[in-house]
Amino acid sequence: MDQITSLTKFRNPFGNQEIEFLDVRYAAGGTPMLRLRIRERGARFTIFDVDPLTAKFWAGEMLKWAESLAGDPTPGTAGE
């Protein structure tokens, strides 16, 4: 049986989406996956399963973007 463990759950304050990160380990083996589950307005879900290398790249790109706004008094306007 596959093993799925919730790692964290939080809410995006600007869109009110519920975001959950889950660790997915398949009974058949293979690469562990990070599942990103985004719940929007009731019953609609978007789900991504990402391998460790993709997750590391994605996290790095998000961190670079967030750090570029560290001194910006109006976050979300970088590059406009």
N, C-alpha and C positions, 0 to 999 in steps of 0.2 A: 504494500500500500504506500502511495506517495506520502511524504511528510511535508506539511506546509506550516511554517511558523511565522506568526506576525512579529515583525521587528519594531515597527512604529506606526502610529496613525496620527494624522494632524489635519487641520482644516486650512485651506487657502482663504485668507480673509477677503481677497478681492473678487473671488468668483464663487465663494462658499462651497467649493468642492471638498469632499473628504478624500484624502490621499492616504493610502496605506502601502507600506513596503513589507513584502513577505519573502522569506527564504523558502525556496522550493527544492526539495530533494526527491528525485524520482526513484521508485522502488526498483526499476529496471537498471538504475545506475545512470552514468552519463554526467554531464556538466551540471553542477548546481546552478540554479537561476535565481535572479532577483526579480520578483514580480511586483510591478507598480500597478496598483489598482486605484483608479480615480472614479469616484462616484459623483455624478452631477445630477442635481435636481430630481431627487427621487430614485427612479429605477434605472437610469442610464449609467452604464459602466464603460470605461475604457481600460483595457488591460494590456500591459507590455510585459513580456518575459525577456529579460536581458542577461546575457552571459557576463562573467566577471570582468573580462577585458572591456566590453562595451560599457558596463556600469562604471568602471574606473575612468574611462574617457569622458563619459557624460558628466560624472561628478566633477572632474577637473575643469571642464568647460563652464559648468555652472558656477564653480568657485571663482574662476577668472572673471566672469561677468560680475558676480556679486562684489568681489574685491575692487573692481574698477569703479564701483559706485560708492565706495566707502566714505568719501568726503562730499558726495553729491547731496545737497539739501532737498532735492526733488527726485528721489529714486524712481527709476522707470523711464527716465528721459534720456539716458545715455544713447548716443548715436543718432538722435533725432535732429 
